[in-house]
Amino acid sequence: MFGYVQYDLPNLCVKDLMLYRALYCGLCKGIAASSGQLARTGLSYDITFLSALLHNMMGVDIVIEQQNCFEHAIRKRPIAKVDALTEELGALNTLLVYHKLSDDTADEGKGGGKRLLFRGGYRRAKARFPALEETVSRYLSRQGECERGKEASFDRAAEPSALFLRELGEHFLADMGTPDALGLFYDIGKWIYLVDAADDYEKDGKKGSYNPFVCAYGKGTRQDLSERHGEELAFLFDTLFYSMREHLAGVTFHFNRDLTDNVILRGIPLETMRVLKGEPRREMSVKV
């Protein structure tokens, strides 16, 4: 997970922004509960979105309380109370961050110091939620095989990430995992991989790192990618957006779906457009 799953602020209601902020802070506390205080520095937008999506799909009520935290020690703010789902998502966040730092250390020789900070949290998360660690490890193994094979097919290159999100959906939703719900998770996983690859296209080309867009089109800048292959990229992502909309329409939500609809139907396409234009990453407003 790479931080691409973001909302569209101009079209987000105030109530949903406050809900997102409460979930963001609640996940931070969930990370502390499952993995320790140091692991909180890896807090992710993507896992915050998963928290919103899964609470709604599973019908797990979000209890918001006025609380303090280490960053807001004086003035209390609305924070989602930590529940069992939030703790497990906090562990997932830690496992993903630790493995990402491990890959960076192995591939680029950087991130070793930060990785040490997460080692204790990783061990705690792994011990408490071994099934999650097994799912993450299986995903990384699949992705490694794909990259070593220099896969040029976008669909096959994104398959490990898509299957990973689908497996997470199966894990958390259990009997509530309908075909549309699991299909939505699959689509989001595929999109995350492809948009990250497009974002890293120029960097990976210069470094000689694996990237399916480099394998398919050769090296260049993101501007080259858009100008020379814009129609193909538009078809690739528009097809994926259509699939997301179709699956989303078939998902049963227990609560208000405005926040999740905003992210999936507006935030994801806007983030894709941002990446393909070569614009810098948008920083979401989650603090008050």
Short mmCIF file of the C-alpha atoms (twelve columns), coordinates in Angstrom:
data_MODEL
# 
_entry.id   MODEL 
# 
loop_
_atom_site.group_PDB 
_atom_site.id 
_atom_site.type_symbol 
_atom_site.label_atom_id 
_atom_site.label_alt_id 
_atom_site.label_comp_id 
_atom_site.label_asym_id 
_atom_site.label_seq_id 
_atom_site.Cartn_x 
_atom_site.Cartn_y 
_atom_site.Cartn_z 
_atom_site.pdbx_PDB_model_num 
ATOM 1   C CA . MET A 1   0.000   0.000   0.000   1 
ATOM 2   C CA . PHE A 2   1.501   3.296   -1.061  1 
ATOM 3   C CA . GLY A 3   -0.715  6.197   0.013   1 
ATOM 4   C CA . TYR A 4   -2.537  6.748   -3.281  1 
ATOM 5   C CA . VAL A 5   -6.049  6.083   -1.989  1 
ATOM 6   C CA . GLN A 6   -7.270  9.596   -1.235  1 
ATOM 7   C CA . TYR A 7   -10.547 11.477  -1.067  1 
ATOM 8   C CA . ASP A 8   -11.671 14.396  -3.237  1 
ATOM 9   C CA . LEU A 9   -11.853 17.222  -0.708  1 
ATOM 10  C CA . PRO A 10  -13.934 19.789  -2.706  1 
ATOM 11  C CA . ASN A 11  -16.729 17.225  -3.026  1 
ATOM 12  C CA . LEU A 12  -16.490 15.755  0.471   1 
ATOM 13  C CA . CYS A 13  -19.116 16.739  3.036   1 
ATOM 14  C CA . VAL A 14  -17.866 18.134  6.344   1 
ATOM 15  C CA . LYS A 15  -19.390 15.204  8.254   1 
ATOM 16  C CA . ASP A 16  -17.436 12.732  6.106   1 
ATOM 17  C CA . LEU A 17  -14.206 14.683  6.472   1 
ATOM 18  C CA . MET A 18  -14.642 14.571  10.255  1 
ATOM 19  C CA . LEU A 19  -15.358 10.833  10.046  1 
ATOM 20  C CA . TYR A 20  -12.203 10.271  8.016   1 
ATOM 21  C CA . ARG A 21  -10.126 12.265  10.491  1 
ATOM 22  C CA . ALA A 22  -11.603 10.311  13.397  1 
ATOM 23  C CA . LEU A 23  -10.790 7.023   11.640  1 
ATOM 24  C CA . TYR A 24  -7.274  8.219   10.814  1 
ATOM 25  C CA . CYS A 25  -6.587  9.013   14.468  1 
ATOM 26  C CA . GLY A 26  -8.331  5.835   15.581  1 
ATOM 27  C CA . LEU A 27  -6.089  3.768   13.313  1 
ATOM 28  C CA . CYS A 28  -3.061  5.512   14.803  1 
ATOM 29  C CA . LYS A 29  -4.196  4.336   18.237  1 
ATOM 30  C CA . GLY A 30  -4.964  0.911   16.795  1 
ATOM 31  C CA . ILE A 31  -1.365  0.659   15.588  1 
ATOM 32  C CA . ALA A 32  -0.141  1.500   19.082  1 
ATOM 33  C CA . ALA A 33  -2.411  -1.167  20.592  1 
ATOM 34  C CA . SER A 34  -1.284  -3.905  18.215  1 
ATOM 35  C CA . SER A 35  2.305   -2.937  17.419  1 
ATOM 36  C CA . GLY A 36  3.594   -0.374  19.930  1 
ATOM 37  C CA . GLN A 37  4.143   3.370   19.902  1 
ATOM 38  C CA . LEU A 38  7.035   3.560   17.422  1 
ATOM 39  C CA . ALA A 39  4.999   1.856   14.704  1 
ATOM 40  C CA . ARG A 40  2.535   4.771   14.697  1 
ATOM 41  C CA . THR A 41  4.923   6.749   12.478  1 
ATOM 42  C CA . GLY A 42  3.964   4.476   9.569   1 
ATOM 43  C CA . LEU A 43  0.285   5.483   9.609   1 
ATOM 44  C CA . SER A 44  -1.191  5.082   6.107   1 
ATOM 45  C CA . TYR A 45  -4.010  6.767   4.180   1 
ATOM 46  C CA . ASP A 46  -4.691  3.491   2.399   1 
ATOM 47  C CA . ILE A 47  -5.321  1.532   5.598   1 
ATOM 48  C CA . THR A 48  -7.485  4.381   6.890   1 
ATOM 49  C CA . PHE A 49  -9.651  3.931   3.802   1 
ATOM 50  C CA . LEU A 50  -9.766  0.166   4.424   1 
ATOM 51  C CA . SER A 51  -10.981 0.949   7.939   1 
ATOM 52  C CA . ALA A 52  -13.826 3.074   6.567   1 
ATOM 53  C CA . LEU A 53  -14.706 0.487   3.928   1 
ATOM 54  C CA . LEU A 54  -14.591 -2.575  6.196   1 
ATOM 55  C CA . HIS A 55  -16.455 -0.999  9.121   1 
ATOM 56  C CA . ASN A 56  -19.240 -0.114  6.688   1 
ATOM 57  C CA . MET A 57  -19.313 -3.449  4.874   1 
ATOM 58  C CA . MET A 58  -19.216 -5.464  8.105   1 
ATOM 59  C CA . GLY A 59  -21.675 -3.289  10.003  1 
ATOM 60  C CA . VAL A 60  -19.189 -2.586  12.796  1 
ATOM 61  C CA . ASP A 61  -20.324 0.625   14.450  1 
ATOM 62  C CA . ILE A 62  -17.728 3.404   14.710  1 
ATOM 63  C CA . VAL A 63  -17.798 4.956   18.167  1 
ATOM 64  C CA . ILE A 64  -16.304 8.450   18.158  1 
ATOM 65  C CA . GLU A 65  -15.118 9.958   21.450  1 
ATOM 66  C CA . GLN A 66  -13.323 13.135  22.475  1 
ATOM 67  C CA . GLN A 67  -9.800  11.924  23.246  1 
ATOM 68  C CA . ASN A 68  -6.239  13.107  23.627  1 
ATOM 69  C CA . CYS A 69  -3.231  11.631  21.863  1 
ATOM 70  C CA . PHE A 70  0.516   12.250  21.945  1 
ATOM 71  C CA . GLU A 71  0.217   14.804  19.122  1 
ATOM 72  C CA . HIS A 72  -2.829  16.519  20.625  1 
ATOM 73  C CA . ALA A 73  -2.055  16.262  24.321  1 
ATOM 74  C CA . ILE A 74  -3.791  19.486  25.383  1 
ATOM 75  C CA . ARG A 75  -6.933  19.804  23.287  1 
ATOM 76  C CA . LYS A 76  -9.106  16.737  22.810  1 
ATOM 77  C CA . ARG A 77  -10.371 15.876  19.347  1 
ATOM 78  C CA . PRO A 78  -12.939 13.398  17.919  1 
ATOM 79  C CA . ILE A 79  -11.227 10.010  17.586  1 
ATOM 80  C CA . ALA A 80  -12.724 6.667   16.596  1 
ATOM 81  C CA . LYS A 81  -12.540 4.274   19.517  1 
ATOM 82  C CA . VAL A 82  -10.186 1.353   18.942  1 
ATOM 83  C CA . ASP A 83  -12.060 -1.891  18.303  1 
ATOM 84  C CA . ALA A 84  -10.916 -5.370  17.266  1 
ATOM 85  C CA . LEU A 85  -11.062 -4.482  13.563  1 
ATOM 86  C CA . THR A 86  -8.995  -1.321  14.053  1 
ATOM 87  C CA . GLU A 87  -6.341  -3.217  16.037  1 
ATOM 88  C CA . GLU A 88  -5.982  -5.815  13.302  1 
ATOM 89  C CA . LEU A 89  -5.792  -3.121  10.619  1 
ATOM 90  C CA . GLY A 90  -3.136  -1.406  12.728  1 
ATOM 91  C CA . ALA A 91  -1.136  -4.643  12.686  1 
ATOM 92  C CA . LEU A 92  -1.595  -4.883  8.910   1 
ATOM 93  C CA . ASN A 93  -0.274  -1.337  8.559   1 
ATOM 94  C CA . THR A 94  2.841   -2.269  10.545  1 
ATOM 95  C CA . LEU A 95  3.478   -5.482  8.612   1 
ATOM 96  C CA . LEU A 96  3.268   -3.652  5.276   1 
ATOM 97  C CA . VAL A 97  5.542   -0.809  6.383   1 
ATOM 98  C CA . TYR A 98  8.154   -3.201  7.763   1 
ATOM 99  C CA . HIS A 99  8.250   -5.288  4.589   1 
ATOM 100 C CA . LYS A 100 8.417   -2.139  2.435   1 
ATOM 101 C CA . LEU A 101 11.389  -0.871  4.444   1 
ATOM 102 C CA . SER A 102 13.014  -4.304  4.210   1 
ATOM 103 C CA . ASP A 103 12.670  -4.211  0.417   1 
ATOM 104 C CA . ASP A 104 14.103  -0.686  0.260   1 
ATOM 105 C CA . THR A 105 17.061  -1.767  2.383   1 
ATOM 106 C CA . ALA A 106 17.719  -4.819  0.207   1 
ATOM 107 C CA . ASP A 107 17.240  -3.068  -3.144  1 
ATOM 108 C CA . GLU A 108 18.643  0.396   -2.505  1 
ATOM 109 C CA . GLY A 109 20.642  0.109   0.705   1 
ATOM 110 C CA . LYS A 110 18.485  2.715   2.434   1 
ATOM 111 C CA . GLY A 111 15.815  2.695   5.108   1 
ATOM 112 C CA . GLY A 112 17.769  0.372   7.414   1 
ATOM 113 C CA . GLY A 113 17.636  2.739   10.365  1 
ATOM 114 C CA . LYS A 114 13.897  3.270   10.110  1 
ATOM 115 C CA . ARG A 115 13.417  -0.463  9.635   1 
ATOM 116 C CA . LEU A 116 15.060  -1.061  13.013  1 
ATOM 117 C CA . LEU A 117 12.464  1.226   14.614  1 
ATOM 118 C CA . PHE A 118 9.697   -1.002  13.250  1 
ATOM 119 C CA . ARG A 119 11.272  -4.352  14.105  1 
ATOM 120 C CA . GLY A 120 9.692   -4.624  17.544  1 
ATOM 121 C CA . GLY A 121 6.290   -3.590  16.238  1 
ATOM 122 C CA . TYR A 122 6.589   -6.043  13.368  1 
ATOM 123 C CA . ARG A 123 7.307   -8.903  15.745  1 
ATOM 124 C CA . ARG A 124 4.329   -7.977  17.916  1 
ATOM 125 C CA . ALA A 125 1.998   -7.717  14.917  1 
ATOM 126 C CA . LYS A 126 3.248   -11.005 13.468  1 
ATOM 127 C CA . ALA A 127 2.808   -12.826 16.773  1 
ATOM 128 C CA . ARG A 128 -0.733  -11.530 17.305  1 
ATOM 129 C CA . PHE A 129 -1.963  -11.906 13.725  1 
ATOM 130 C CA . PRO A 130 0.014   -14.706 12.026  1 
ATOM 131 C CA . ALA A 131 -2.625  -15.137 9.307   1 
ATOM 132 C CA . LEU A 132 -2.094  -11.523 8.191   1 
ATOM 133 C CA . GLU A 133 1.676   -12.003 8.061   1 
ATOM 134 C CA . GLU A 134 1.165   -15.139 5.981   1 
ATOM 135 C CA . THR A 135 -1.042  -13.224 3.535   1 
ATOM 136 C CA . VAL A 136 1.469   -10.362 3.236   1 
ATOM 137 C CA . SER A 137 4.384   -12.778 2.744   1 
ATOM 138 C CA . ARG A 138 2.495   -14.714 0.061   1 
ATOM 139 C CA . TYR A 139 1.777   -11.458 -1.761  1 
ATOM 140 C CA . LEU A 140 5.422   -10.404 -1.662  1 
ATOM 141 C CA . SER A 141 6.537   -13.792 -2.936  1 
ATOM 142 C CA . ARG A 142 4.140   -13.558 -5.890  1 
ATOM 143 C CA . GLN A 143 5.215   -10.009 -6.637  1 
ATOM 144 C CA . GLY A 144 8.884   -10.968 -6.487  1 
ATOM 145 C CA . GLU A 145 8.368   -13.775 -9.019  1 
ATOM 146 C CA . CYS A 146 6.579   -11.374 -11.341 1 
ATOM 147 C CA . GLU A 147 9.332   -8.770  -11.134 1 
ATOM 148 C CA . ARG A 148 12.122  -11.289 -11.646 1 
ATOM 149 C CA . GLY A 149 10.308  -12.482 -14.762 1 
ATOM 150 C CA . LYS A 150 10.238  -8.905  -16.168 1 
ATOM 151 C CA . GLU A 151 6.520   -9.230  -16.851 1 
ATOM 152 C CA . ALA A 152 5.404   -6.734  -19.517 1 
ATOM 153 C CA . SER A 153 1.680   -7.492  -19.272 1 
ATOM 154 C CA . PHE A 154 -0.042  -4.909  -17.089 1 
ATOM 155 C CA . ASP A 155 -2.720  -7.367  -15.999 1 
ATOM 156 C CA . ARG A 156 -0.246  -10.066 -14.970 1 
ATOM 157 C CA . ALA A 157 2.086   -7.554  -13.315 1 
ATOM 158 C CA . ALA A 158 -0.775  -6.205  -11.176 1 
ATOM 159 C CA . GLU A 159 -2.237  -9.630  -10.382 1 
ATOM 160 C CA . PRO A 160 -0.284  -10.210 -7.108  1 
ATOM 161 C CA . SER A 161 -1.445  -6.865  -5.696  1 
ATOM 162 C CA . ALA A 162 -5.032  -7.499  -6.843  1 
ATOM 163 C CA . LEU A 163 -5.062  -10.979 -5.294  1 
ATOM 164 C CA . PHE A 164 -3.566  -9.588  -2.094  1 
ATOM 165 C CA . LEU A 165 -6.402  -7.090  -1.617  1 
ATOM 166 C CA . ARG A 166 -8.943  -9.763  -2.503  1 
ATOM 167 C CA . GLU A 167 -7.443  -12.104 0.101   1 
ATOM 168 C CA . LEU A 168 -7.606  -9.333  2.678   1 
ATOM 169 C CA . GLY A 169 -11.271 -8.911  1.807   1 
ATOM 170 C CA . GLU A 170 -11.855 -12.639 2.271   1 
ATOM 171 C CA . HIS A 171 -9.988  -12.566 5.592   1 
ATOM 172 C CA . PHE A 172 -11.884 -9.662  7.112   1 
ATOM 173 C CA . LEU A 173 -15.315 -10.129 5.538   1 
ATOM 174 C CA . ALA A 174 -15.453 -13.931 5.912   1 
ATOM 175 C CA . ASP A 175 -19.058 -14.996 5.165   1 
ATOM 176 C CA . MET A 176 -19.963 -11.432 4.153   1 
ATOM 177 C CA . GLY A 177 -17.474 -11.542 1.274   1 
ATOM 178 C CA . THR A 178 -19.841 -11.396 -1.699  1 
ATOM 179 C CA . PRO A 179 -18.541 -11.563 -5.306  1 
ATOM 180 C CA . ASP A 180 -19.076 -7.817  -5.727  1 
ATOM 181 C CA . ALA A 181 -17.324 -6.978  -2.447  1 
ATOM 182 C CA . LEU A 182 -14.328 -9.175  -3.250  1 
ATOM 183 C CA . GLY A 183 -14.303 -7.919  -6.830  1 
ATOM 184 C CA . LEU A 184 -14.059 -4.356  -5.517  1 
ATOM 185 C CA . PHE A 185 -11.087 -5.289  -3.343  1 
ATOM 186 C CA . TYR A 186 -9.453  -6.969  -6.354  1 
ATOM 187 C CA . ASP A 187 -9.938  -3.851  -8.513  1 
ATOM 188 C CA . ILE A 188 -8.539  -1.514  -5.863  1 
ATOM 189 C CA . GLY A 189 -5.462  -3.718  -5.429  1 
ATOM 190 C CA . LYS A 190 -4.880  -3.762  -9.166  1 
ATOM 191 C CA . TRP A 191 -5.272  0.015   -9.385  1 
ATOM 192 C CA . ILE A 192 -2.841  0.657   -6.519  1 
ATOM 193 C CA . TYR A 193 -0.154  -1.359  -8.250  1 
ATOM 194 C CA . LEU A 194 -0.659  0.216   -11.670 1 
ATOM 195 C CA . VAL A 195 -0.846  3.826   -10.471 1 
ATOM 196 C CA . ASP A 196 2.282   3.318   -8.365  1 
ATOM 197 C CA . ALA A 197 4.093   1.837   -11.363 1 
ATOM 198 C CA . ALA A 198 3.023   4.793   -13.524 1 
ATOM 199 C CA . ASP A 199 4.183   7.209   -10.813 1 
ATOM 200 C CA . ASP A 200 7.597   5.489   -10.657 1 
ATOM 201 C CA . TYR A 201 7.958   5.088   -14.430 1 
ATOM 202 C CA . GLU A 202 10.703  7.676   -14.914 1 
ATOM 203 C CA . LYS A 203 12.566  6.807   -11.702 1 
ATOM 204 C CA . ASP A 204 12.533  3.060   -12.357 1 
ATOM 205 C CA . GLY A 205 13.705  3.575   -15.928 1 
ATOM 206 C CA . LYS A 206 16.742  5.542   -14.757 1 
ATOM 207 C CA . LYS A 207 17.600  3.050   -12.020 1 
ATOM 208 C CA . GLY A 208 17.006  -0.035  -14.130 1 
ATOM 209 C CA . SER A 209 14.383  -1.291  -11.672 1 
ATOM 210 C CA . TYR A 210 11.483  -3.434  -12.816 1 
ATOM 211 C CA . ASN A 211 8.427   -1.540  -13.992 1 
ATOM 212 C CA . PRO A 212 5.778   -2.973  -16.349 1 
ATOM 213 C CA . PHE A 213 5.425   0.355   -18.179 1 
ATOM 214 C CA . VAL A 214 9.185   0.455   -18.812 1 
ATOM 215 C CA . CYS A 215 9.064   -3.167  -20.005 1 
ATOM 216 C CA . ALA A 216 6.190   -2.373  -22.368 1 
ATOM 217 C CA . TYR A 217 7.193   1.075   -23.624 1 
ATOM 218 C CA . GLY A 218 10.869  1.591   -22.825 1 
ATOM 219 C CA . LYS A 219 12.431  4.361   -20.737 1 
ATOM 220 C CA . GLY A 220 11.260  7.959   -20.701 1 
ATOM 221 C CA . THR A 221 9.555   10.645  -18.645 1 
ATOM 222 C CA . ARG A 222 5.980   10.543  -17.386 1 
ATOM 223 C CA . GLN A 223 5.228   13.237  -19.942 1 
ATOM 224 C CA . ASP A 224 6.516   10.904  -22.681 1 
ATOM 225 C CA . LEU A 225 4.364   8.120   -21.261 1 
ATOM 226 C CA . SER A 226 1.222   10.267  -21.402 1 
ATOM 227 C CA . GLU A 227 1.907   11.835  -24.793 1 
ATOM 228 C CA . ARG A 228 2.898   8.650   -26.614 1 
ATOM 229 C CA . HIS A 229 0.614   6.151   -24.937 1 
ATOM 230 C CA . GLY A 230 -2.190  8.281   -23.491 1 
ATOM 231 C CA . GLU A 231 -5.020  6.456   -25.271 1 
ATOM 232 C CA . GLU A 232 -3.797  3.042   -24.131 1 
ATOM 233 C CA . LEU A 233 -3.388  4.247   -20.552 1 
ATOM 234 C CA . ALA A 234 -6.829  5.874   -20.586 1 
ATOM 235 C CA . PHE A 235 -8.364  2.594   -21.762 1 
ATOM 236 C CA . LEU A 236 -6.437  0.626   -19.114 1 
ATOM 237 C CA . PHE A 237 -7.564  2.800   -16.211 1 
ATOM 238 C CA . ASP A 238 -11.076 3.587   -17.504 1 
ATOM 239 C CA . THR A 239 -11.776 -0.136  -17.796 1 
ATOM 240 C CA . LEU A 240 -10.669 -0.532  -14.198 1 
ATOM 241 C CA . PHE A 241 -12.824 2.413   -13.034 1 
ATOM 242 C CA . TYR A 242 -15.846 0.887   -14.782 1 
ATOM 243 C CA . SER A 243 -15.267 -2.425  -13.001 1 
ATOM 244 C CA . MET A 244 -14.987 -0.614  -9.657  1 
ATOM 245 C CA . ARG A 245 -18.274 1.209   -10.252 1 
ATOM 246 C CA . GLU A 246 -20.043 -2.019  -11.198 1 
ATOM 247 C CA . HIS A 247 -18.803 -3.885  -8.127  1 
ATOM 248 C CA . LEU A 248 -19.434 -0.908  -5.842  1 
ATOM 249 C CA . ALA A 249 -23.062 -0.769  -6.968  1 
ATOM 250 C CA . GLY A 250 -23.527 -4.370  -5.845  1 
ATOM 251 C CA . VAL A 251 -22.014 -3.936  -2.373  1 
ATOM 252 C CA . THR A 252 -24.337 -3.701  0.626   1 
ATOM 253 C CA . PHE A 253 -23.297 -1.028  3.114   1 
ATOM 254 C CA . HIS A 254 -24.698 -0.839  6.626   1 
ATOM 255 C CA . PHE A 255 -24.092 2.890   7.144   1 
ATOM 256 C CA . ASN A 256 -23.746 6.078   5.111   1 
ATOM 257 C CA . ARG A 257 -21.615 5.388   2.034   1 
ATOM 258 C CA . ASP A 258 -20.776 8.991   1.109   1 
ATOM 259 C CA . LEU A 259 -17.131 8.799   2.270   1 
ATOM 260 C CA . THR A 260 -16.296 5.534   0.513   1 
ATOM 261 C CA . ASP A 261 -18.130 6.610   -2.661  1 
ATOM 262 C CA . ASN A 262 -16.160 9.864   -2.680  1 
ATOM 263 C CA . VAL A 263 -12.844 8.013   -2.483  1 
ATOM 264 C CA . ILE A 264 -13.642 5.318   -5.032  1 
ATOM 265 C CA . LEU A 265 -15.657 7.296   -7.574  1 
ATOM 266 C CA . ARG A 266 -13.822 10.632  -7.366  1 
ATOM 267 C CA . GLY A 267 -10.574 10.399  -5.399  1 
ATOM 268 C CA . ILE A 268 -9.122  7.409   -7.262  1 
ATOM 269 C CA . PRO A 269 -9.730  8.816   -10.793 1 
ATOM 270 C CA . LEU A 270 -8.350  12.212  -9.729  1 
ATOM 271 C CA . GLU A 271 -5.226  10.616  -8.278  1 
ATOM 272 C CA . THR A 272 -4.753  8.671   -11.509 1 
ATOM 273 C CA . MET A 273 -5.027  11.883  -13.528 1 
ATOM 274 C CA . ARG A 274 -2.511  13.537  -11.206 1 
ATOM 275 C CA . VAL A 275 0.003   10.745  -11.709 1 
ATOM 276 C CA . LEU A 276 -0.383  10.598  -15.490 1 
ATOM 277 C CA . LYS A 277 0.087   14.369  -15.739 1 
ATOM 278 C CA . GLY A 278 3.305   14.111  -13.748 1 
ATOM 279 C CA . GLU A 279 2.054   16.411  -11.005 1 
ATOM 280 C CA . PRO A 280 3.371   16.232  -7.410  1 
ATOM 281 C CA . ARG A 281 1.463   14.198  -4.870  1 
ATOM 282 C CA . ARG A 282 -1.472  15.878  -3.147  1 
ATOM 283 C CA . GLU A 283 -1.277  16.002  0.636   1 
ATOM 284 C CA . MET A 284 -4.655  15.345  2.216   1 
ATOM 285 C CA . SER A 285 -5.875  17.484  5.073   1 
ATOM 286 C CA . VAL A 286 -6.367  15.151  8.047   1 
ATOM 287 C CA . LYS A 287 -5.314  17.424  10.896  1 
ATOM 288 C CA . VAL A 288 -7.311  20.083  12.710  1 
# 
